[in-house]
Amino acid sequence: MTSLFATTSRPLRPQNIDGSKWAFTKTKRELRESTEEAVQTSNSFTGGHSDVAAFTSCSEILREMQAAFTAMKNEMSEFTRSLNSTSEDIHDFRKEINDLKNQVKDLERFKKEASDLRLEVTELRLELAAQQQRQYLRDVEISGVTEHKQENLTHTISVLSSKLGVELGPHDIDDVRRVGNRDTGDASECSARAPRPVVVTLARRAVRDQLLRAARVRRGITTDKIEIPGNPKQVYINEHLTKENRILFSKARATGKELKFKYVWTSNGNIFMRRSESGSVVRINSEAVLNKLKLDRQATGYGTPQCS
C-alpha cells in the first residue's frame, strides 16, 4: 500500500517561482494528493469488505443451489424409479389385457362350440324321436274304451273296426295292449277312472291308414256301440305317438285353441296345424314352433310361419 504522504510523480519546479512559495505550493499539493489517495485507499478498503460480503453471499447461494440441485437430483432419481415401476406396471397391465383378450376369444369360441353342440343335440333328439315314431307306423291308439278285468281287447277292436266299415281278421292284428300305468285301486272303481288307452299294432301300414281314414269319416263312435257295458263314452282313434310327440300334440291342441286354429292333426307321426281351410300348413316339430306362433300373434295379431 502506498504511504499517505508519498507521491507518485513530482512536477518540475517552475523557473519563475521563488523557493519558499514553491515549497508551500508543493507541500499543499502533496497533501491534497495524499488525502485523495487516502480516500481512494479507504474506499478501496471499504469496497473490499463489500466484496467479502458478496463472496460470502454467493457462497451461501451456491450452497443453496447445490442443495436444491441435490434434492432435485434425488427427486429425479425417485421419479425415474417411479417411472420404471409404472412402465413395469403398464407392461403387466398390457400382458393381463392380452391374456383377457385371449380368454374372451376362448370364451367366444367355447360359446360357438356350445351353440353348435346344442344345435347338434337338438337335431339328434329330433332324429331319435323320428326314428322312434317310425316304429309306430303300423299302430293306432284308441282312447275312451272302458277298462274291465275280463275284457277281450281283440274282440273289441274287431267290433270297432266293423262299425267303422273296415273288416279286420285275426291275421290283420299283430298285437293289442293297454299302455300306461295300471290302476291299482279297487276294481269296482276302474270304470269311474279314465281308462288307459289301447294300442293296436296292425300287420300292415296300409290297414292302419285305412282304419284311420274310416275313423275320420265316421266320428261319434261310443262305447255302447262296440259292446262295452256301462255309460256310453266317446271313443277316439288316432295315430300312436311317442311320449314326446304325445305331449307336443297336446300342447299344439292347446295352442291351436288359444290362437284360434281350426285344424290340429297328425299324419305319419308328424304334427300339423292350419288356421283355416285356405291357410298355410304349419308343421310342429318342437315347442319352439308353438312359441314362435304365439310371438308372431303378439307382434302382428296374426302370424303363421311357413311349413317346414
C-alpha positions as CSV (number, residue, x, y, z in Angstrom):
1,M,0.0,0.0,0.0
2,T,1.3,3.5,-0.8
3,S,2.2,5.9,2.0
4,L,-0.3,8.5,2.9
5,F,2.3,11.3,2.1
6,A,4.1,9.7,-0.8
7,T,3.6,11.0,-4.3
8,T,3.8,9.0,-7.4
9,S,5.1,11.9,-9.5
10,R,6.7,15.3,-8.9
11,P,6.3,18.1,-11.4
12,L,9.4,20.2,-12.3
13,R,9.9,23.4,-10.4
14,P,8.8,26.4,-12.4
15,Q,11.6,28.8,-13.0
16,N,9.6,31.9,-12.3
17,I,8.5,30.9,-8.7
18,D,10.8,31.5,-5.7
19,G,11.9,28.8,-3.3
20,S,9.6,29.4,-0.4
21,K,6.4,29.8,-2.4
22,W,7.2,26.7,-4.4
23,A,7.8,24.7,-1.3
24,F,4.4,25.8,0.1
25,T,2.7,25.1,-3.1
26,K,4.4,21.8,-3.3
27,T,3.5,20.8,0.2
28,K,-0.1,21.9,-0.3
29,R,-0.4,19.9,-3.5
30,E,1.2,16.8,-2.0
31,L,-1.1,17.0,1.0
32,R,-4.1,17.2,-1.3
33,E,-2.9,14.3,-3.4
34,S,-2.1,12.2,-0.4
35,T,-5.5,13.0,1.0
36,E,-7.2,11.9,-2.2
37,E,-5.1,8.8,-2.3
38,A,-6.1,8.0,1.3
39,V,-9.7,8.5,0.4
40,Q,-9.3,6.2,-2.6
41,T,-7.5,3.7,-0.4
42,S,-10.2,3.9,2.2
43,N,-12.8,3.5,-0.5
44,S,-10.8,0.6,-1.8
45,F,-10.7,-0.9,1.7
46,T,-14.4,-0.4,2.2
47,G,-15.1,-2.0,-1.2
48,G,-13.0,-5.0,-0.1
49,H,-15.4,-5.5,2.7
50,S,-18.3,-5.4,0.3
51,D,-16.6,-7.9,-1.9
52,V,-16.1,-10.3,1.0
53,A,-19.8,-10.0,1.9
54,A,-20.7,-10.5,-1.7
55,F,-18.5,-13.6,-1.9
56,T,-20.0,-14.9,1.3
57,S,-23.5,-14.3,0.0
58,C,-22.5,-16.0,-3.3
59,S,-21.1,-19.0,-1.4
60,E,-24.4,-19.3,0.5
61,I,-26.4,-19.1,-2.7
62,L,-24.1,-21.7,-4.3
63,R,-24.6,-24.0,-1.3
64,E,-28.4,-23.5,-1.5
65,M,-28.3,-24.1,-5.2
66,Q,-26.2,-27.2,-4.7
67,A,-28.6,-28.4,-2.0
68,A,-31.6,-27.7,-4.3
69,F,-29.8,-29.4,-7.2
70,T,-29.1,-32.4,-4.9
71,A,-32.7,-32.5,-3.9
72,M,-33.8,-32.2,-7.5
73,K,-31.4,-34.9,-8.4
74,N,-32.9,-37.1,-5.7
75,E,-36.4,-36.3,-6.9
76,M,-35.4,-37.1,-10.4
77,S,-33.9,-40.4,-9.3
78,E,-37.2,-41.1,-7.4
79,F,-39.2,-40.1,-10.4
80,T,-37.1,-42.3,-12.6
81,R,-37.6,-45.3,-10.3
82,S,-41.4,-44.5,-10.2
83,L,-41.4,-44.2,-14.0
84,N,-39.6,-47.5,-14.3
85,S,-42.1,-49.1,-11.9
86,T,-45.0,-47.5,-13.8
87,S,-43.5,-48.8,-17.0
88,E,-43.4,-52.3,-15.5
89,D,-47.0,-51.9,-14.3
90,I,-48.1,-50.9,-17.8
91,H,-46.2,-53.9,-19.2
92,D,-48.0,-56.1,-16.7
93,F,-51.4,-54.5,-17.5
94,R,-50.8,-55.0,-21.2
95,K,-50.0,-58.6,-20.5
96,E,-53.1,-59.0,-18.4
97,I,-55.2,-57.3,-21.1
98,N,-53.7,-59.6,-23.8
99,D,-54.5,-62.6,-21.5
100,L,-58.1,-61.3,-21.0
101,K,-58.4,-60.8,-24.8
102,N,-57.3,-64.4,-25.3
103,Q,-59.7,-65.6,-22.7
104,V,-62.5,-63.7,-24.4
105,K,-61.6,-65.3,-27.7
106,D,-61.6,-68.7,-26.0
107,L,-65.0,-67.9,-24.4
108,E,-66.4,-66.8,-27.7
109,R,-65.0,-70.0,-29.3
110,F,-66.4,-72.1,-26.5
111,K,-69.8,-70.3,-26.8
112,K,-69.9,-71.0,-30.5
113,E,-68.9,-74.6,-29.9
114,A,-71.6,-74.9,-27.2
115,S,-74.2,-73.4,-29.5
116,D,-73.2,-75.8,-32.2
117,L,-73.4,-78.7,-29.8
118,R,-76.8,-77.6,-28.6
119,L,-78.0,-77.5,-32.2
120,E,-76.5,-80.9,-32.9
121,V,-78.1,-82.3,-29.7
122,T,-81.5,-80.8,-30.8
123,E,-81.1,-82.3,-34.3
124,L,-80.1,-85.7,-32.8
125,R,-83.1,-85.6,-30.4
126,L,-85.4,-84.8,-33.3
127,E,-83.9,-87.6,-35.4
128,L,-84.2,-90.1,-32.5
129,A,-87.8,-89.1,-32.0
130,A,-88.4,-89.5,-35.7
131,Q,-86.9,-93.0,-35.6
132,Q,-89.0,-93.9,-32.6
133,Q,-92.1,-92.6,-34.2
134,R,-91.3,-94.6,-37.4
135,Q,-91.6,-97.7,-35.2
136,Y,-95.2,-96.9,-34.6
137,L,-96.2,-96.5,-38.3
138,R,-98.4,-99.7,-38.0
139,D,-100.0,-98.6,-34.7
140,V,-103.3,-96.9,-33.8
141,E,-104.1,-95.6,-30.4
142,I,-107.7,-95.9,-29.2
143,S,-108.8,-93.9,-26.1
144,G,-112.1,-93.9,-24.2
145,V,-112.5,-97.7,-24.2
146,T,-113.7,-98.6,-20.7
147,E,-111.4,-100.9,-18.8
148,H,-112.6,-104.2,-17.3
149,K,-110.9,-107.1,-15.6
150,Q,-112.2,-109.7,-18.0
151,E,-112.1,-107.7,-21.2
152,N,-111.3,-109.1,-24.6
153,L,-109.5,-106.3,-26.5
154,T,-109.1,-108.2,-29.7
155,H,-112.8,-108.8,-29.9
156,T,-113.5,-105.1,-29.0
157,I,-111.1,-103.9,-31.8
158,S,-112.8,-106.2,-34.3
159,V,-116.2,-104.9,-33.4
160,L,-115.0,-101.3,-33.5
161,S,-113.3,-101.7,-37.0
162,S,-116.5,-103.3,-38.2
163,K,-118.6,-100.3,-37.1
164,L,-116.1,-98.1,-39.0
165,G,-116.6,-100.2,-42.1
166,V,-113.2,-101.9,-42.0
167,E,-113.2,-105.6,-41.6
168,L,-110.2,-106.9,-39.7
169,G,-109.4,-110.6,-39.5
170,P,-107.2,-112.3,-36.9
171,H,-104.2,-112.1,-39.3
172,D,-104.6,-108.3,-39.6
173,I,-103.9,-107.7,-35.9
174,D,-100.4,-108.3,-34.6
175,D,-100.9,-107.1,-31.1
176,V,-103.4,-105.4,-28.8
177,R,-102.4,-103.9,-25.4
178,R,-103.2,-101.1,-23.0
179,V,-100.4,-98.7,-22.3
180,G,-99.7,-96.6,-19.3
181,N,-99.6,-97.4,-15.6
182,R,-102.1,-99.9,-14.4
183,D,-104.7,-98.6,-11.9
184,T,-104.0,-100.3,-8.5
185,G,-107.2,-99.1,-6.9
186,D,-110.4,-101.0,-6.2
187,A,-111.6,-103.0,-9.2
188,S,-115.1,-101.6,-8.6
189,E,-113.7,-98.1,-9.2
190,C,-112.0,-98.9,-12.5
191,S,-114.9,-97.8,-14.6
192,A,-115.0,-94.4,-12.7
193,R,-111.4,-93.6,-13.6
194,A,-110.1,-92.6,-17.0
195,P,-109.3,-95.9,-18.9
196,R,-105.8,-96.5,-20.2
197,P,-105.5,-96.1,-24.0
198,V,-105.4,-99.2,-26.2
199,V,-102.6,-99.6,-28.7
200,V,-103.3,-101.8,-31.7
201,T,-100.3,-103.0,-33.9
202,L,-101.6,-104.0,-37.3
203,A,-100.0,-106.3,-39.7
204,R,-99.6,-103.8,-42.5
205,R,-99.3,-100.0,-42.6
206,A,-102.0,-99.9,-45.3
207,V,-104.5,-101.4,-43.0
208,R,-103.7,-98.9,-40.3
209,D,-104.1,-96.0,-42.8
210,Q,-107.5,-97.5,-43.9
211,L,-108.7,-97.6,-40.3
212,L,-107.6,-94.0,-39.6
213,R,-109.3,-92.7,-42.7
214,A,-112.5,-94.5,-41.7
215,A,-112.3,-93.1,-38.1
216,R,-112.1,-89.5,-39.5
217,V,-115.1,-90.1,-41.7
218,R,-117.3,-91.8,-39.1
219,R,-116.9,-89.8,-36.0
220,G,-119.1,-90.2,-32.9
221,I,-118.5,-93.9,-32.1
222,T,-119.4,-94.6,-28.5
223,T,-118.6,-97.5,-26.1
224,D,-122.2,-98.8,-26.2
225,K,-122.0,-99.4,-29.9
226,I,-118.9,-101.6,-29.6
227,E,-120.5,-103.9,-27.0
228,I,-118.9,-102.4,-23.9
229,P,-121.2,-102.2,-20.8
230,G,-121.6,-99.0,-18.8
231,N,-122.5,-95.5,-19.6
232,P,-121.7,-94.6,-23.2
233,K,-118.4,-92.7,-23.7
234,Q,-116.8,-91.2,-26.8
235,V,-114.2,-93.4,-28.5
236,Y,-111.3,-91.7,-30.3
237,I,-108.9,-93.4,-32.8
238,N,-105.6,-91.7,-33.6
239,E,-102.1,-92.4,-34.6
240,H,-99.9,-93.9,-31.9
241,L,-97.4,-91.2,-30.9
242,T,-94.2,-91.4,-28.8
243,K,-94.4,-89.9,-25.4
244,E,-92.6,-86.7,-26.5
245,N,-94.9,-86.3,-29.6
246,R,-98.0,-87.0,-27.5
247,I,-97.0,-84.2,-25.1
248,L,-96.2,-81.9,-28.0
249,F,-99.5,-82.8,-29.7
250,S,-101.4,-81.9,-26.5
251,K,-99.6,-78.5,-26.4
252,A,-100.3,-78.0,-30.1
253,R,-104.1,-78.5,-29.5
254,A,-104.0,-76.1,-26.6
255,T,-102.1,-73.5,-28.6
256,G,-104.4,-74.0,-31.6
257,K,-107.4,-73.3,-29.4
258,E,-105.7,-70.2,-27.9
259,L,-104.7,-68.8,-31.3
260,K,-108.0,-69.9,-33.0
261,F,-106.5,-72.5,-35.4
262,K,-109.3,-74.6,-36.9
263,Y,-107.3,-77.7,-37.6
264,V,-104.7,-79.6,-35.5
265,W,-103.8,-83.1,-36.6
266,T,-101.2,-85.8,-37.0
267,S,-100.0,-87.6,-40.1
268,N,-97.4,-90.4,-40.0
269,G,-96.3,-89.2,-36.6
270,N,-95.9,-85.6,-37.7
271,I,-98.0,-82.8,-36.1
272,F,-99.6,-80.1,-38.2
273,M,-101.7,-77.0,-37.7
274,R,-103.8,-74.9,-40.0
275,R,-105.8,-71.8,-39.2
276,S,-108.4,-72.1,-41.9
277,E,-109.3,-74.1,-45.0
278,S,-107.2,-71.8,-47.2
279,G,-104.5,-71.2,-44.5
280,S,-100.9,-72.4,-44.8
281,V,-100.0,-75.6,-43.1
282,V,-97.6,-75.4,-40.1
283,R,-95.5,-78.4,-39.1
284,I,-95.0,-78.6,-35.3
285,N,-91.7,-80.5,-34.7
286,S,-90.8,-78.7,-31.4
287,E,-92.3,-76.5,-28.7
288,A,-90.2,-73.6,-30.1
289,V,-92.5,-73.5,-33.2
290,L,-95.5,-73.1,-30.9
291,N,-93.7,-70.3,-29.0
292,K,-93.0,-68.6,-32.3
293,L,-96.6,-68.8,-33.3
294,K,-97.5,-67.0,-30.0
295,L,-94.9,-64.3,-30.5
296,D,-96.0,-63.7,-34.1
297,R,-99.6,-63.4,-32.9
298,Q,-98.5,-60.8,-30.3
299,A,-96.4,-58.9,-32.8
300,T,-98.8,-58.8,-35.7
301,G,-102.0,-60.1,-34.4
302,Y,-102.0,-62.8,-37.0
303,G,-98.9,-64.7,-38.0
304,T,-98.2,-68.1,-39.3
305,P,-94.7,-69.5,-40.2
306,Q,-94.3,-71.5,-43.3
307,C,-94.5,-75.2,-43.3
308,S,-91.1,-76.8,-42.9
